[in-house]
Amino acid sequence: MSLSVRDVAVRLNVSEKTVYKWLKNGLIPASRIGKSWIITEESVKGLIEPTVTVAPVAASRYSPGAVMPVAADPSVVTVASLEQNQEAGYLTKFTNVLTGAVSHGVQGILGPRGSDPATSATIATALENAYDEVILQGIGLREFFGDRGHTAILKQMAAEDRAVQIRAILVNPVSEFARARAVAEDGAQFEDEDRFKAGPLYNDSWRSLNVIAAMKKDAESRDHFGIDVRFVDHWPSVYLVMTSESTFIETYHFGKPNAAVDGSSIDGLVPMFQFDSSSSYAAILRQHFDYIWSGANPHVKTYSLADIADAMQVDV
């Protein structure tokens, strides 16, 4: 008697999708004609009621009262063994992911910083425990040089005169790259220079510049704490926060959720990766940062705080 896939699914108490998968992998004995599977009653019965075979015992080794060894027929596949194979496959994939992550220095995969408070809290903890150097790279880094976010932690470092040197790379707020972000987030009307300078992103940059200038002035009176910021005509590939222990990475993009009504794009919308700062990947990111910081590439112009302050009429 031939059974349908639905019949088999009911008898084995699994979904039809699972039955098709087992058929494709040859775990259920069956033949195929065109797009139809021919599954016999006997093959399904063999899965439900597996048979066992008695292993032959050499006469010279047999003694009365000995327990006869019983071995399962390796040609018979049971539902339990199918499930075990499936679970083993999941375990293998899970182990491979963990092994690869650990070998590359991954410490965690965090939620989007724009919507997951736990991500901001994890970065805050890393900053609070930071020593030697903190490296920052982003477009505007408003959460570090604004009126909220991690700004208070940097100010506390300065107040404690902690032995930490902060280096940050930001996008030149009067560059074409900054204008591109304004257009992406707030609309094509910000192609106009006057509208751009009256827009939210430009004004956020102006406020951040004042905070940076105040921090730098405060650092001049400290013995250990220091801060230096540079601005570049360059679109950073990633948002980067690096301490001596942990490196946080978020990719930049021009994508945004289809349901977004606030124009949000570019940052804070995707998962953030946390790496060990001693990993090879973190070392490459540091080399990238140092290369941009150095201004060695003639096509990536680098500006000092004084340069940008003069362009935006901020007193430093």
N, C-alpha and C positions, 0 to 999 in steps of 0.2 A: 504494500500500500504506500502511495506517495503522499507526503505531507507538504503543506505550504509553509512558508517562512513564519506566517502568523501562528500556525498550529505549533510549530517548534518553539516559538517564543513563549507561548502559553504553557507548554509542557515543561520547559526548562526554567520558567519564571524569570525571564529576562526580556529586554526590549527587542523589537525586531531589528533595530540598528545593531545591537550586539550580535544577533544571529548572523546578520550579513557580514559583520566583521570576522566572526569565527569561520564562516564559510569561505571568505576570501583568503584567510590565513590557513585554510586546510584543517582546522581543528574539528570540524564536523564532517564526517565522511559523506560526500555527495557528488553528484555529477551535474553538468550544466549543458543545457541545450539553448543556444541563443542567449537570451537574458533571463531565462527561467532556470531555477535550481530544482533538481530532482533529489529529494531527500526521502529516504526509506524509513519505514517504521522501525526496522531492525537497527539502523544506525543511531536513532534517537534513544531506543531502548538500551543500547549499549552505553550511552552516556548516563542514563538514569540508573541502570543496574549493571555496574561494571562486573566483569567476570575476573576470576583469579585463576592462575595456573599453579600447579604444584611442581616445584623445581625437582628434577631428578636427583636422586642421591646414590652415589656409588655404593654397590653392595658391600664392598670391603670396609666401608666406613659406617655402615648401618648397624645399629644394635637395638635389640628389643627395648621398647619404652622411649626411644629417642623421639624428640619432637620434629616432625617433618617441616622443613622450611617452606613457607608460602610466599610467592613473589607475584606481584601484580603484572598482568600482561602489558608490556610496554606499548603494544599496538592499540590498547583501549584508552581512549581519552574521556575523562569524566568531567562533569560540570565543575567540580571542586578544583580539578587540576587546571581547567581553563581560567577560573577566577584567580588561582594562585599565580599562573603565568602572567595574567594581566596585572596583578598587584606587583609582581616582581619587575615587570616593565616600568611601572610607575616609580618604583623604588630606585631602579637603575637611573632613570631620567633625573629624579630628585637628587640622587647622589652625585651624578655628573655635574649638575648645576652648582651644587654646593662646593664640589671639588674645584671647579673652574673659578668660582667666585673667590674662594679662599686663596687659591694660588695667585690670583691677580690683585689681592689686597682689598677686596670688597668687604667693608664692615657692615654695610646695611643699605637697603633700598627704602628711601623715605617718600612720603607723600608729597604732592605739590606744595611748595611753600606758600602759594597764594590761597590755599584752602585748608591746609593741614597744620594746625597749631603745634602739633608734636614735632614737626620738622623745624620750625623756628626755635622751639625749646631745645632741640638737640644741638643746633648750631650755637645757640646762646651758651649752653653748657661748655661746648668746646672753646668758645671765646673766653669764658670766665676762667678756664683752666689753662689758657694759652701762655706761652713764654717764648722768649727769643724773637720770633717774627710772626706776623700775621700778614698774609697776602690776600688781597681782594681784587677781583676783576668783574666788571659788569658794565651796564650801559649808564645808569645813573646812581646805582647803589643807594637809593633813597632810604632804605632801612638801616644804613650805617651812618648816613650823613643828613638825616632828616630830623623830624621832631618826634619820632617814635621808633619802634623796632630795637635794633642793637646799638643805636647811638649812645644810649645811657651806659652801656658796658664799656665802650671806647672812652667815654668821658671819665668813667670810674678808673680805668687804667691810668689815665693822665693824672687824676687826683691822687692816686696811690703812688705815682711815679714808678709804675711797674717796669721792669726791664723788658719791654716789648717794643719792637720797631714795626710800625704799620706801613705797608706800601700798597697803594691802590692805583689801578688803571681804570679810568672812566672814558666814555666816548666824549669827544669834544662837543659840548652842548650847542655850539653854533655851526656845526658841520653839516654836510649833506646827509650823513648817517643819522644824526639826530632828527633831521627833518623827515627822513624816511620812516622813522618810528612814529613821529607825530601823525603822518599821513595814514599809516597802517592802523593806528589806534583811534584817531579822532576824525579822520576823513580827509578827502582831497582838498578841502578848503585851506588846509594848513600848508599847502604848497606856497601860498602867499606869505612873504616874509613878515609883514606886519601882523598877520593873523597868527603866524607861528610864534612870534615873540610875545603875543598876548595870550597864548595857549597854556594849558596846564603843564605840559612837559617842560617847556622853557622856564616857567615860573618855579616848578619843582627844582630844576637845575640851579636856578638863581638862589633859592633858599639853601640848598645843599652846599653851594659854594661858600656861602656865609658861614655855615657850620664848619666846613673844612678849614676856612681861614682862621676861625676862632680856635679850633683844635691845634692848628699849627703854631699859632701865636702862643698858646698855653704851653705847648711842648718845648718852646725855646727856653722856658724858665725851669725845665725839668732836667735832672741829671741822667735819667735812664730812659724814660719814655720818649718816643719819637714818632713822627708821622710825615710821610711824603706822598703826594698825589700827583699823578701825571694824566694828561688827557691826550687822546689820540684820534686821528682821522682813520678809524679802523673799526670794523664791525666785529666784536668779540664772538668767537664761536661758542663760548660757554660762560655761564655765571660761575665764578670760582671763589671759594672761601677756603684758605689753607692755613692751618695752624701746624705746630710741630708734630701733633699727633694725628689729626684727621684732615682729610681733604673732601670738600663738598662740591659736587659738580651737577650743573643743570644745563641742558642744551637750550640754546636760543632758537627761535623760529618765528615765522610770520603766521602761524596757525592759531586758530581759536575755536572754542566749541561752537557748534551751529546755533545753540540756544543763547549765546552770549548777547546781552543787550547793552553792555557798557563799553563795547569796543575793545575789550581786553585782548591783547595779543602779545606775542614775543616771550614774555617771561612769567614764571610763577604758576604755570599751568600743567607742567609735566613732572613725573617723579624725579626725585633727586637721589644721586648716588653718593654714598659715603665710602671713601677709600682710606686705607692706611697711608699716611704721608711718607712712609719709607718704601712704598711700593714703586715698581718701575713706571707705572702709569702716572703716579703723582710726580715722579721725577721729570717725566716728559712735559707735563703741564707747567712745572716750575721753569723748565728751559724755555718753553713758549712764552711764559710771562716775562722772563728776563730778557728775551730777545726783543719783544715789543717795547719793554721798558727802556732798553738801551737806545732806541731810536736808530739802530744800525741799518734798518731797511729804508732806503731813500723814498720808497713809495708809501711808507706808513709814517706820516709826520707826527711827532710827539711835541706836546706843549707843556709848559710848566704851569703851576698854579697862578703865577704872576701874569702869564700870557692870557689865560682865560679870564682872570679877574679883570684885567684891563678891557678885554673884549665885551665883558658883561657889566662893566662899571661897578665892580665890587671892590671895596677898600680892603686890602690885605696888608 
